[in-house]
Amino acid sequence: MTTERKILVTSALPYANGPIHLGHLVEYIQTDIWVRAMKAQGHTVTYVCADDAHGTAIMLKAEANGVTPEAQIAEVKASHEADFAGFHIGFDNYHSTHSPENEAFSTDIYRKLKEGGYIFTKDVEQLFDTEKGLFLADRFVKGECPECGAKDQYGDNCEVCSSTYNATELKNPYSTLSQSTPIIKSSKHYFFDLPKFAEFLQNWTRADGRLQSSIANKLAEWFDAGLAPWDISRDAPYFGFKIPDTPAGEPDKYFYVWLDAPVGYMASFKNLCERAGIDFDEYWKKDSTTELYHFIGKDIVYFHALFWPAMLEGAGLRTPTAVNAHGFLMVNGEKMSKSRGTFIQAKTYLEHLNPEYLRYYFASKLSASVEDINLDLDDFMQKVNSDLVGKVVNIASRSAGFIHKNNAGKLSDTCAEPALVQEIIDAGDEIAAAYEAREFAKAMRLIMACADKANEYIDDKKPWALNKIAGNEAEVQAVCSVALNIFRQLVVYLAPVLPVLAEQAREFLNIERIDFASRKNVLLGHTINPFKPLLSRVEKDKIDTMVSASKEDLVKTDGKTAKTDKKSDKASQNNGEFIGIDDFAKVEMTVAHVLECNKVEGADKLLQFTLDVGEDTPRNVFSGIAKFYAPEELAGKKVICVTNLAPRKMKFGVSKGMILSAEKDGKLQVVILPDAMSVGAKLA
């Protein structure tokens, strides 16, 4: 008999600066399937998440949009929740790191770490952008990795070799805000003494089942290199929580976003506990017997498997039972691409396709490894049509009609194939184990093998042929009853992946439960409801339309999208003087807000622009229009920026875009847009 377990589960917190896309959904769908599977096996499972709502990037974006950071993150949070709901992600609570619960926990953990002697301060030399007048957070400085030499790496870790370092160690650094070369300036910072936890962490990361072996091996490389103290403070201006208990008269210091982000797991759970009457301490106290699992992308393992457990240990709290990392999403074997239409937002997908199709396809690809998975759109269509429509739903559609026509919806009183039905029931143990082990692809293979046996049985018995001969009604009823019992068991097994289909099937079968234990109850003499179509086939034109819509997102503004003129397209193919709509669509024209416009010393023709184009960080663009405009004439204006030009390295910095102008009588005039235009909107 299964012993009930109490389990708390989290997914990584999406950053509150943009919509959810299919790459994000790999993690949330994986986590949701696991949570539903564990609930179906009789365990008490709570799934919480939140928006990661702090940091300089959000502060700058809100400023550019003319709203408060609070208004900015509230709008994005509503968008995230709508996207998740559309894909049936069943959070028990979805919160925000900008919350009183998170501030209280962050402050409490910090004070406990300080009392334990794990916090110290020192003056550090930090990169300072003299043009912007602020210290540069790691994400606003780039340069060459000091370890492997990779270019354009951020100021805290290298995406190529995974090394971590201080921003001042970068070679040839530049500010991503102004493209200028920053100076080194001294600033007092607060540090978490991570090296004091080296022995604890080496034991913790090697504990059985704590991490995937590949992740533990990667962490071992960092241990060999030696852990460094972790800078947990940021200078004003910053959107986040102030560090408490700082000396009077000193400038305000703020918690670095990565300190309070994982604390957001606790905050979201606490918010739920207050409303649902759950004992928070039972889950987070040092000697807790509950289980805690984090699902994360492989790119943030360092924070979740080193900093986070060390913080918890130092604060006298429990640490995670396991941290489960996953790989990234490829589409058609390549990185997601806006120009190819494979950078698909959750909202765009939902406008064209059933979300359960994607849930099933991801499940058929996911395992406990950290390997990347590939969404092959042709394979996606074939697998959904073959497995879900052709195998699973087909069992019910082939059998239900005979039961209603001949037997008023009543199944046979005895089971004609008890061995076959028992075989499918017994398969549930291995399927349940595969779910718990996060071997979803294996679980799907086992389920489809059961579906194959049911279809082979139906094909062998041929109830449609039997039904043509008078007197065979009882045999037809027996065959179809066996088939529908197997269908019921398949629905139980697929319910964590396909919750809506499972609920529709539950109503059709006229049963109360679809948990794992209920599969053992064979339906005998049971009356079912009339069958209604459960799933339709995926049509290629729906996929093509979705891909086209994703491309059109690049050239859309004010709800209008450029329409293709077939005659013009044909002309473009036959005459080099024309281009087609596909060529035009490659040009990414974006509404940009001019945050700053300055003269460039030593360049009479150039103006330097700092543009907000709706991305995490502003762009630096040079434009040769200095003889036509004074900088103050363009500051604060909305302009059009071509954002997919290759960056151009110039004497005065790197230009990442082109501002559109019109020429008349030898004079250039910048295309100025109305103030009401939304930053980041794409033009057609």
C-alpha positions as CSV (number, residue, x, y, z in Angstrom):
1,M,0.0,0.0,0.0
2,T,1.3,3.4,-1.0
3,T,2.3,5.6,2.0
4,E,1.0,9.2,1.5
5,R,3.7,11.8,1.2
6,K,3.6,15.5,1.7
7,I,5.4,17.2,-1.2
8,L,6.1,20.9,-2.1
9,V,7.0,21.5,-5.7
10,T,8.2,24.7,-7.5
11,S,9.2,25.8,-11.0
12,A,11.8,28.5,-11.6
13,L,10.3,32.0,-11.4
14,P,9.7,33.6,-14.9
15,Y,11.2,37.0,-15.1
16,A,8.6,39.7,-15.2
17,N,9.7,41.4,-18.4
18,G,7.9,39.6,-21.3
19,P,5.4,36.9,-22.4
20,I,5.8,33.2,-22.0
21,H,7.0,31.2,-25.0
22,L,7.2,27.5,-25.9
23,G,10.7,27.3,-24.5
24,H,9.5,28.4,-21.1
25,L,6.7,25.9,-21.2
26,V,9.0,22.9,-21.3
27,E,9.6,23.4,-17.6
28,Y,6.1,24.3,-16.5
29,I,4.5,21.4,-18.4
30,Q,7.1,19.0,-17.1
31,T,6.5,20.1,-13.5
32,D,2.7,20.1,-13.9
33,I,2.7,16.6,-15.3
34,W,4.9,15.4,-12.4
35,V,2.6,17.1,-9.8
36,R,-0.5,15.7,-11.3
37,A,1.0,12.2,-11.5
38,M,2.0,12.3,-7.8
39,K,-1.4,13.6,-6.8
40,A,-3.0,10.8,-8.8
41,Q,-1.0,8.3,-6.8
42,G,-2.5,9.5,-3.6
43,H,0.1,12.0,-2.3
44,T,-0.5,15.5,-0.9
45,V,1.3,17.7,-3.4
46,T,1.4,21.5,-3.4
47,Y,2.7,23.4,-6.5
48,V,3.7,27.1,-6.1
49,C,5.4,29.6,-8.3
50,A,5.7,33.4,-8.7
51,D,7.0,36.1,-11.0
52,D,10.6,37.2,-10.5
53,A,9.9,40.9,-10.3
54,H,13.0,42.7,-9.2
55,G,16.1,44.1,-10.9
56,T,17.6,47.0,-12.9
57,A,16.1,45.7,-16.1
58,I,12.5,46.0,-14.9
59,M,13.2,49.4,-13.4
60,L,14.5,50.7,-16.7
61,K,11.7,49.1,-18.7
62,A,9.1,50.7,-16.5
63,E,10.8,54.0,-16.7
64,A,10.9,53.8,-20.5
65,N,7.2,52.9,-20.6
66,G,6.3,55.8,-18.4
67,V,4.8,53.6,-15.6
68,T,5.9,52.6,-12.1
69,P,7.7,49.3,-11.7
70,E,4.7,48.0,-9.7
71,A,2.4,48.7,-12.6
72,Q,4.9,47.1,-15.1
73,I,5.2,43.8,-13.1
74,A,1.4,43.6,-12.4
75,E,0.7,43.8,-16.2
76,V,3.2,41.1,-17.0
77,K,2.1,38.9,-14.1
78,A,-1.5,38.9,-15.5
79,S,-0.2,37.9,-18.9
80,H,1.9,35.1,-17.4
81,E,-1.0,33.7,-15.5
82,A,-3.3,33.7,-18.5
83,D,-0.6,31.9,-20.6
84,F,-0.1,29.2,-17.9
85,A,-3.9,28.7,-17.4
86,G,-4.2,28.2,-21.2
87,F,-1.8,25.3,-21.0
88,H,-3.6,23.9,-17.9
89,I,-0.7,24.5,-15.5
90,G,-2.3,23.8,-12.2
91,F,-0.5,26.0,-9.7
92,D,-1.9,25.9,-6.2
93,N,-0.6,29.4,-5.9
94,Y,1.1,32.0,-8.2
95,H,2.6,35.0,-6.4
96,S,5.3,37.6,-6.9
97,T,8.7,38.2,-5.4
98,H,7.6,41.8,-4.9
99,S,5.5,40.9,-1.9
100,P,5.5,41.5,1.8
101,E,6.0,37.8,2.4
102,N,9.1,37.8,0.3
103,E,10.5,40.9,1.9
104,A,10.0,39.5,5.4
105,F,11.6,36.1,4.6
106,S,14.5,37.8,2.7
107,T,15.2,40.1,5.6
108,D,14.9,37.2,8.2
109,I,17.3,34.9,6.3
110,Y,19.8,37.8,5.8
111,R,19.8,38.6,9.5
112,K,20.2,34.9,10.5
113,L,23.1,34.6,8.0
114,K,24.6,37.8,9.5
115,E,24.2,36.5,13.0
116,G,25.9,33.3,12.0
117,G,29.0,35.2,10.7
118,Y,28.3,34.5,7.0
119,I,27.9,38.1,5.9
120,F,30.7,40.6,5.5
121,T,31.3,43.9,3.7
122,K,34.2,45.2,1.8
123,D,34.9,48.0,-0.6
124,V,35.2,46.6,-4.1
125,E,36.2,48.1,-7.4
126,Q,33.2,48.0,-9.6
127,L,32.5,49.0,-13.2
128,F,30.8,52.4,-13.4
129,D,29.1,53.8,-16.5
130,T,30.1,57.5,-16.5
131,E,27.6,58.3,-19.3
132,K,24.7,56.8,-17.4
133,G,25.9,57.8,-14.0
134,L,25.4,54.4,-12.3
135,F,27.2,51.2,-11.3
136,L,26.7,48.5,-13.8
137,A,24.9,45.3,-12.7
138,D,26.4,42.2,-14.1
139,R,23.7,42.0,-16.8
140,F,24.5,45.5,-18.1
141,V,28.2,44.8,-18.8
142,K,29.6,42.5,-21.4
143,G,33.1,41.5,-22.5
144,E,35.3,38.6,-23.2
145,C,35.3,35.7,-20.7
146,P,38.5,35.7,-18.7
147,E,38.6,31.9,-18.8
148,C,37.8,30.9,-22.4
149,G,37.9,34.2,-24.2
150,A,34.4,33.9,-25.5
151,K,33.1,37.3,-26.6
152,D,29.9,39.1,-25.5
153,Q,29.6,37.4,-22.2
154,Y,27.8,39.0,-19.2
155,G,29.5,40.2,-16.1
156,D,28.8,37.2,-13.8
157,N,29.1,34.0,-15.8
158,C,30.1,32.6,-19.2
159,E,27.4,30.9,-21.2
160,V,30.1,29.1,-23.2
161,C,32.3,27.5,-20.5
162,S,30.1,28.1,-17.5
163,S,32.8,29.9,-15.6
164,T,31.8,32.4,-12.9
165,Y,33.7,35.6,-12.3
166,N,33.5,39.2,-11.3
167,A,32.6,41.8,-13.9
168,T,35.9,43.5,-13.4
169,E,37.7,40.4,-14.6
170,L,36.1,40.6,-18.1
171,K,38.4,41.5,-20.9
172,N,37.5,44.5,-23.0
173,P,34.3,45.3,-21.1
174,Y,31.6,47.6,-22.4
175,S,28.4,49.0,-21.0
176,T,25.3,47.5,-22.7
177,L,23.4,50.7,-21.7
178,S,25.7,53.2,-23.5
179,Q,28.3,51.0,-25.3
180,S,30.9,53.1,-23.6
181,T,33.9,51.6,-21.8
182,P,33.2,51.7,-18.1
183,I,35.6,52.9,-15.5
184,I,36.5,51.1,-12.2
185,K,35.1,52.8,-9.2
186,S,35.0,51.8,-5.5
187,S,31.8,50.9,-3.7
188,K,30.9,49.2,-0.5
189,H,29.3,45.8,-1.0
190,Y,27.8,43.0,1.1
191,F,28.9,39.4,0.6
192,F,27.6,36.0,1.6
193,D,30.6,33.9,2.6
194,L,29.9,30.9,0.4
195,P,33.4,29.2,0.9
196,K,32.4,28.5,4.5
197,F,29.8,26.0,3.1
198,A,32.2,24.2,0.7
199,E,32.3,21.0,2.7
200,F,28.6,21.0,3.3
201,L,27.8,21.6,-0.3
202,Q,30.1,18.9,-1.6
203,N,28.3,16.4,0.6
204,W,24.9,17.9,-0.2
205,T,25.4,17.8,-4.0
206,R,26.6,14.2,-3.9
207,A,23.7,12.9,-1.8
208,D,21.7,10.1,-3.5
209,G,19.0,11.5,-5.8
210,R,19.7,15.1,-5.0
211,L,20.9,16.1,-8.4
212,Q,21.4,14.4,-11.8
213,S,24.9,12.9,-12.1
214,S,25.8,15.3,-14.9
215,I,24.9,18.3,-12.8
216,A,26.8,17.0,-9.8
217,N,29.8,16.4,-11.9
218,K,29.7,19.9,-13.3
219,L,29.4,21.3,-9.8
220,A,32.5,19.3,-8.9
221,E,34.5,21.4,-11.4
222,W,33.4,24.5,-9.5
223,F,34.5,23.0,-6.2
224,D,37.9,22.1,-7.7
225,A,38.3,25.7,-8.9
226,G,37.3,27.0,-5.4
227,L,34.1,28.7,-4.3
228,A,34.1,32.5,-4.0
229,P,32.1,34.8,-1.7
230,W,28.9,35.9,-3.3
231,D,28.1,39.6,-3.8
232,I,24.5,40.0,-2.6
233,S,24.2,43.8,-2.8
234,R,23.4,46.3,-5.5
235,D,23.7,50.1,-5.5
236,A,20.8,52.5,-6.0
237,P,19.0,53.1,-8.2
238,Y,17.5,49.6,-8.1
239,F,14.1,48.0,-7.9
240,G,14.1,45.6,-5.1
241,F,14.3,45.3,-1.3
242,K,16.6,47.4,0.8
243,I,19.2,45.6,2.8
244,P,18.2,46.1,6.5
245,D,20.4,47.4,9.4
246,T,22.9,49.3,7.2
247,P,24.8,52.0,9.1
248,A,23.2,55.4,9.3
249,G,24.3,57.9,6.7
250,E,25.5,55.3,4.2
251,P,23.9,55.1,0.8
252,D,21.0,52.6,0.4
253,K,21.9,49.1,-0.6
254,Y,19.6,46.6,-2.2
255,F,19.4,42.8,-2.2
256,Y,20.7,41.4,-5.5
257,V,17.7,39.9,-7.3
258,W,19.1,36.4,-7.1
259,L,19.1,36.5,-3.3
260,D,15.3,37.2,-3.0
261,A,14.2,35.2,-6.1
262,P,14.5,31.7,-4.6
263,V,13.1,33.0,-1.3
264,G,10.1,33.7,-3.5
265,Y,9.3,30.0,-3.3
266,M,8.9,30.3,0.4
267,A,6.9,33.5,0.0
268,S,4.4,32.0,-2.4
269,F,3.9,29.0,-0.2
270,K,3.4,31.2,2.9
271,N,0.9,33.3,1.0
272,L,-1.0,30.0,0.2
273,C,-0.7,28.8,3.8
274,E,-2.3,31.9,5.2
275,R,-5.3,31.4,3.0
276,A,-5.6,27.6,3.1
277,G,-4.7,26.8,6.7
278,I,-1.5,24.9,5.8
279,D,1.3,24.6,8.4
280,F,4.2,26.5,6.8
281,D,6.8,25.4,9.4
282,E,6.0,21.7,8.8
283,Y,7.4,22.1,5.3
284,W,10.4,24.5,6.0
285,K,11.7,23.6,9.5
286,K,15.1,22.1,9.7
287,D,14.0,18.6,10.6
288,S,11.0,18.5,8.2
289,T,9.9,15.1,6.9
290,T,8.1,16.6,3.9
291,E,9.7,16.7,0.5
292,L,10.8,19.7,-1.5
293,Y,11.5,19.6,-5.2
294,H,12.7,22.4,-7.5
295,F,12.3,22.1,-11.3
296,I,14.7,24.4,-13.2
297,G,16.6,25.0,-16.4
298,K,20.2,23.8,-16.6
299,D,21.4,27.4,-17.0
300,I,20.5,28.3,-13.4
301,V,21.9,25.3,-11.5
302,Y,24.7,27.3,-9.9
303,F,22.2,29.4,-8.0
304,H,19.9,26.6,-7.0
305,A,22.4,23.9,-6.1
306,L,25.0,26.1,-4.4
307,F,23.9,29.5,-3.2
308,W,20.3,28.5,-2.3
309,P,21.0,25.4,-0.2
310,A,23.9,27.2,1.5
311,M,21.6,30.1,2.4
312,L,19.0,27.7,3.8
313,E,21.6,25.8,5.8
314,G,23.1,29.0,7.2
315,A,19.6,30.3,8.2
316,G,18.7,27.0,10.0
317,L,16.1,25.9,7.4
318,R,15.6,22.7,5.5
319,T,17.2,22.3,2.1
320,P,15.6,20.8,-1.1
321,T,15.1,17.1,-1.4
322,A,16.2,17.4,-5.0
323,V,16.8,19.9,-7.8
324,N,15.6,18.6,-11.1
325,A,17.3,20.3,-14.1
326,H,16.1,20.1,-17.7
327,G,17.5,21.1,-21.1
328,F,16.4,23.7,-23.6
329,L,13.9,23.6,-26.4
330,M,14.9,23.3,-30.1
331,V,12.3,23.7,-32.9
332,N,12.9,21.8,-36.1
333,G,16.4,21.0,-34.9
334,E,17.5,24.6,-34.4
335,K,17.3,27.4,-31.9
336,M,13.9,29.2,-31.8
337,S,13.9,31.8,-34.5
338,K,11.7,34.8,-35.1
339,S,12.5,35.1,-38.7
340,R,11.5,31.4,-39.3
341,G,8.4,31.7,-37.2
342,T,9.6,29.2,-34.6
343,F,9.9,31.6,-31.7
344,I,6.3,30.8,-30.8
345,Q,4.7,32.6,-27.9
346,A,2.2,30.7,-25.7
347,K,-0.6,33.0,-26.7
348,T,0.1,32.5,-30.4
349,Y,0.0,28.7,-30.0
350,L,-3.2,28.8,-28.1
351,E,-4.9,30.8,-30.9
352,H,-4.3,27.9,-33.3
353,L,-3.8,24.5,-31.5
354,N,-5.1,22.5,-28.6
355,P,-2.6,22.9,-25.7
356,E,-2.9,19.2,-24.8
357,Y,-1.2,18.3,-28.1
358,L,1.9,20.1,-26.9
359,R,1.7,18.7,-23.4
360,Y,1.6,15.2,-24.9
361,Y,4.4,15.9,-27.4
362,F,6.7,17.3,-24.7
363,A,5.9,14.3,-22.4
364,S,6.9,11.9,-25.3
365,K,10.3,13.6,-25.4
366,L,11.1,14.4,-21.7
367,S,13.3,12.2,-19.5
368,A,15.2,12.7,-16.3
369,S,18.3,13.9,-18.2
370,V,19.3,17.4,-18.9
371,E,19.4,16.9,-22.7
372,D,17.8,19.5,-24.9
373,I,14.5,18.4,-26.6
374,N,13.4,19.1,-30.1
375,L,9.9,20.1,-31.2
376,D,9.8,18.8,-34.8
377,L,6.6,20.3,-36.1
378,D,6.0,17.5,-38.7
379,D,6.7,14.8,-36.1
380,F,4.5,16.7,-33.7
381,M,1.5,16.4,-36.1
382,Q,2.2,12.8,-36.9
383,K,2.7,11.7,-33.2
384,V,-0.5,13.4,-32.0
385,N,-2.6,12.1,-34.8
386,S,-1.2,8.6,-34.6
387,D,-1.0,8.2,-30.8
388,L,-3.8,10.2,-29.3
389,V,-6.4,10.2,-32.2
390,G,-5.5,7.0,-34.0
391,K,-4.8,4.8,-31.0
392,V,-6.3,6.1,-27.7
393,V,-9.5,8.0,-28.7
394,N,-10.0,5.5,-31.5
395,I,-10.6,2.7,-29.0
396,A,-13.6,4.6,-27.6
397,S,-15.0,5.8,-30.9
398,R,-14.9,2.2,-32.3
399,S,-16.7,0.7,-29.4
400,A,-19.1,3.1,-27.8
401,G,-21.6,3.1,-30.7
402,F,-22.2,-0.6,-30.5
403,I,-22.8,-0.4,-26.7
404,H,-25.4,2.3,-27.1
405,K,-27.1,0.8,-30.2
406,N,-27.4,-2.7,-28.9
407,N,-27.4,-2.4,-25.1
408,A,-28.7,1.1,-24.2
409,G,-25.2,2.1,-23.0
410,K,-24.7,-0.8,-20.6
411,L,-21.4,-2.7,-20.5
412,S,-21.4,-6.5,-20.1
413,D,-21.8,-8.0,-16.6
414,T,-18.6,-10.1,-16.9
415,C,-15.2,-9.5,-18.4
416,A,-14.6,-11.5,-21.5
417,E,-10.8,-11.1,-21.4
418,P,-9.8,-10.8,-17.7
419,A,-6.1,-11.7,-18.5
420,L,-5.8,-8.9,-21.1
421,V,-7.5,-6.3,-18.8
422,Q,-5.4,-7.4,-15.8
423,E,-2.2,-7.0,-18.0
424,I,-3.2,-3.4,-18.7
425,I,-3.9,-2.8,-15.0
426,D,-0.6,-4.3,-13.9
427,A,1.2,-2.0,-16.4
428,G,0.1,0.9,-14.2
429,D,2.8,0.2,-11.6
430,E,5.6,0.6,-14.1
431,I,3.9,3.7,-15.6
432,A,3.5,5.3,-12.2
433,A,7.2,4.6,-11.4
434,A,8.2,6.2,-14.8
435,Y,6.2,9.3,-13.9
436,E,7.8,9.6,-10.5
437,A,11.3,9.2,-12.0
438,R,10.4,11.9,-14.6
439,E,10.9,9.4,-17.4
440,F,7.8,10.7,-19.2
441,A,8.9,9.4,-22.6
442,K,9.1,5.9,-21.1
443,A,5.7,6.3,-19.6
444,M,4.2,7.4,-22.9
445,R,5.8,4.4,-24.7
446,L,4.3,2.0,-22.1
447,I,0.9,3.6,-22.4
448,M,0.9,3.5,-26.2
449,A,2.0,-0.2,-26.0
450,C,-1.2,-0.8,-23.9
451,A,-3.2,1.1,-26.6
452,D,-1.7,-1.1,-29.3
453,K,-2.9,-4.2,-27.4
454,A,-6.4,-2.9,-27.2
455,N,-6.5,-2.0,-30.9
456,E,-5.0,-5.4,-31.8
457,Y,-7.8,-7.0,-29.8
458,I,-10.5,-5.0,-31.5
459,D,-9.0,-5.7,-34.9
460,D,-8.9,-9.4,-34.1
461,K,-12.5,-9.6,-32.8
462,K,-13.9,-7.3,-35.5
463,P,-17.1,-6.2,-33.6
464,W,-18.3,-4.3,-36.7
465,A,-18.4,-7.6,-38.6
466,L,-19.9,-9.6,-35.7
467,N,-22.6,-7.0,-35.4
468,K,-23.8,-7.7,-38.9
469,I,-24.9,-11.3,-37.9
470,A,-28.1,-11.6,-35.9
471,G,-27.6,-13.2,-32.5
472,N,-24.1,-11.9,-31.9
473,E,-25.2,-8.9,-29.8
474,A,-23.8,-10.4,-26.5
475,E,-20.4,-11.1,-28.1
476,V,-20.2,-7.6,-29.5
477,Q,-21.1,-6.2,-26.1
478,A,-18.4,-8.3,-24.5
479,V,-15.7,-7.2,-27.0
480,C,-16.6,-3.5,-26.8
481,S,-16.8,-3.7,-23.0
482,V,-13.2,-5.0,-22.8
483,A,-12.1,-2.3,-25.2
484,L,-13.8,0.5,-23.1
485,N,-12.3,-0.9,-19.9
486,I,-8.9,-0.6,-21.4
487,F,-9.7,2.9,-22.7
488,R,-10.7,3.8,-19.1
489,Q,-7.3,2.6,-17.8
490,L,-5.4,4.5,-20.6
491,V,-7.3,7.6,-19.6
492,V,-6.1,7.1,-16.0
493,Y,-2.5,6.8,-17.2
494,L,-2.7,9.8,-19.5
495,A,-4.6,12.1,-17.1
496,P,-1.4,13.9,-15.7
497,V,-0.6,14.8,-19.3
498,L,-4.1,15.4,-20.7
499,P,-6.2,16.6,-17.8
500,V,-9.0,18.0,-20.1
501,L,-9.3,14.9,-22.2
502,A,-9.3,12.8,-19.0
503,E,-12.2,14.9,-17.6
504,Q,-14.2,14.6,-20.8
505,A,-13.6,10.8,-20.8
506,R,-14.6,10.6,-17.2
507,E,-18.0,12.2,-18.1
508,F,-18.4,9.9,-21.1
509,L,-17.5,6.8,-19.0
510,N,-19.8,8.0,-16.2
511,I,-17.2,7.3,-13.5
512,E,-16.3,9.4,-10.4
513,R,-12.5,9.0,-10.3
514,I,-9.6,8.8,-12.6
515,D,-6.7,8.4,-10.1
516,F,-4.2,5.6,-10.3
517,A,-6.0,3.4,-7.8
518,S,-9.3,3.5,-9.6
519,R,-7.9,1.7,-12.7
520,K,-8.2,-1.6,-10.8
521,N,-12.0,-1.4,-10.7
522,V,-13.2,-3.1,-13.8
523,L,-16.5,-1.6,-15.1
524,L,-19.0,-4.5,-15.1
525,G,-22.8,-3.9,-15.8
526,H,-21.9,-0.2,-15.9
527,T,-23.8,2.3,-18.0
528,I,-21.8,4.8,-20.0
529,N,-23.0,8.1,-21.5
530,P,-23.2,8.8,-25.2
531,F,-19.9,9.2,-26.9
532,K,-18.8,12.7,-28.1
533,P,-15.6,13.3,-30.2
534,L,-12.8,13.9,-27.7
535,L,-9.9,15.0,-30.0
536,S,-9.6,16.1,-33.6
537,R,-6.6,15.5,-35.8
538,V,-3.9,18.1,-36.1
539,E,-4.0,19.6,-39.6
540,K,-0.9,20.9,-41.2
541,D,-2.5,24.2,-42.2
542,K,-3.1,25.0,-38.5
543,I,0.6,24.5,-37.9
544,D,1.5,26.6,-40.9
545,T,-0.8,29.3,-39.8
546,M,0.7,29.4,-36.3
547,V,4.2,29.6,-37.8
548,S,3.0,32.4,-40.1
549,A,1.4,34.2,-37.2
550,S,4.7,34.0,-35.3
551,K,6.4,35.6,-38.3
552,E,3.7,38.2,-38.5
553,D,4.3,39.1,-34.9
554,L,7.5,40.7,-36.2
555,V,5.7,43.1,-38.6
556,K,2.5,43.8,-36.6
557,T,1.4,47.2,-35.2
558,D,-1.9,48.5,-33.8
559,G,-3.5,45.1,-34.5
560,K,-2.8,45.4,-38.3
561,T,-0.7,42.9,-40.2
562,A,0.8,43.3,-43.6
563,K,-1.1,41.3,-46.2
564,T,0.6,39.3,-49.0
565,D,-0.1,40.5,-52.5
566,K,0.2,37.3,-54.6
567,K,0.7,39.2,-57.8
568,S,3.5,41.3,-56.3
569,D,5.1,38.2,-54.9
570,K,5.0,36.5,-58.3
571,A,6.5,39.6,-59.9
572,S,9.3,39.6,-57.3
573,Q,10.2,36.1,-58.4
574,N,10.6,37.2,-62.0
575,N,12.0,40.6,-61.8
576,G,15.0,41.6,-59.7
577,E,13.6,45.1,-59.2
578,F,11.0,43.9,-56.7
579,I,11.1,42.0,-53.4
580,G,8.4,39.7,-52.1
581,I,6.6,40.0,-48.8
582,D,8.9,37.3,-47.3
583,D,11.9,39.5,-48.0
584,F,10.1,42.5,-46.5
585,A,9.1,40.4,-43.4
586,K,12.8,39.8,-42.7
587,V,13.3,43.4,-41.8
588,E,12.4,43.8,-38.2
589,M,11.2,47.4,-37.6
590,T,10.4,48.2,-34.0
591,V,9.0,51.1,-32.1
592,A,11.8,52.6,-30.0
593,H,11.8,55.1,-27.2
594,V,14.8,57.5,-27.3
595,L,16.1,57.3,-23.7
596,E,19.1,59.5,-24.5
597,C,20.6,61.2,-27.5
598,N,24.1,62.7,-27.4
599,K,26.7,64.1,-29.6
600,V,29.7,61.9,-30.4
601,E,33.0,63.7,-29.7
602,G,35.3,63.4,-32.7
603,A,32.5,62.6,-35.1
604,D,30.8,65.5,-36.7
605,K,28.1,63.5,-38.4
606,L,27.1,61.0,-35.7
607,L,24.6,61.1,-32.9
608,Q,24.6,58.4,-30.2
609,F,21.2,57.0,-29.2
610,T,20.2,54.9,-26.2
611,L,17.0,53.2,-27.3
612,D,14.4,51.1,-25.4
613,V,13.1,48.6,-28.0
614,G,11.2,46.5,-25.5
615,E,14.1,44.2,-24.7
616,D,15.8,43.4,-21.4
617,T,18.5,46.0,-22.0
618,P,18.5,49.3,-24.0
619,R,20.3,49.3,-27.4
620,N,23.1,51.6,-28.5
621,V,22.7,53.0,-32.0
622,F,24.8,55.5,-34.0
623,S,23.1,57.6,-36.7
624,G,24.7,60.0,-39.1
625,I,22.2,62.8,-38.7
626,A,24.1,65.2,-36.4
627,K,24.0,68.0,-39.1
628,F,20.2,67.9,-39.2
629,Y,19.3,67.6,-35.5
630,A,20.4,68.7,-32.1
631,P,20.3,65.9,-29.6
632,E,17.6,67.5,-27.4
633,E,15.3,67.5,-30.4
634,L,15.1,63.7,-30.4
635,A,15.4,62.8,-26.7
636,G,12.2,61.3,-25.5
637,K,10.8,60.8,-29.0
638,K,9.3,57.5,-30.4
639,V,11.2,56.4,-33.5
640,I,11.5,53.4,-35.7
641,C,14.6,51.2,-35.3
642,V,15.6,48.3,-37.6
643,T,16.6,45.8,-34.9
644,N,17.8,42.7,-36.8
645,L,20.7,44.3,-38.5
646,A,24.1,42.7,-37.7
647,P,25.9,44.8,-35.0
648,R,28.4,47.2,-36.5
649,K,31.6,47.8,-34.6
650,M,32.7,51.5,-35.1
651,K,35.5,53.6,-33.7
652,F,33.2,55.0,-31.1
653,G,31.4,51.8,-30.1
654,V,29.1,49.1,-31.4
655,S,25.9,50.1,-33.2
656,K,23.0,47.7,-32.8
657,G,20.4,48.9,-35.1
658,M,19.4,51.7,-37.6
659,I,17.0,54.6,-37.1
660,L,14.8,55.1,-40.1
661,S,14.9,58.5,-41.7
662,A,13.4,60.0,-44.9
663,E,15.4,62.1,-47.4
664,K,14.1,65.2,-49.1
665,D,16.2,67.8,-50.9
666,G,19.3,66.4,-49.4
667,K,18.0,66.7,-45.8
668,L,17.3,63.7,-43.6
669,Q,14.2,63.7,-41.5
670,V,13.8,61.1,-38.7
671,V,10.5,59.3,-38.8
672,I,8.8,60.4,-35.5
673,L,6.0,58.3,-34.2
674,P,3.1,59.4,-32.0
675,D,3.8,59.1,-28.2
676,A,0.9,56.6,-27.9
677,M,2.8,54.0,-29.9
678,S,3.9,51.0,-27.7
679,V,7.6,50.5,-27.2
680,G,8.6,47.2,-28.8
681,A,5.6,47.1,-31.2
682,K,6.6,45.7,-34.6
683,L,5.8,47.7,-37.8
684,A,4.5,46.5,-41.1
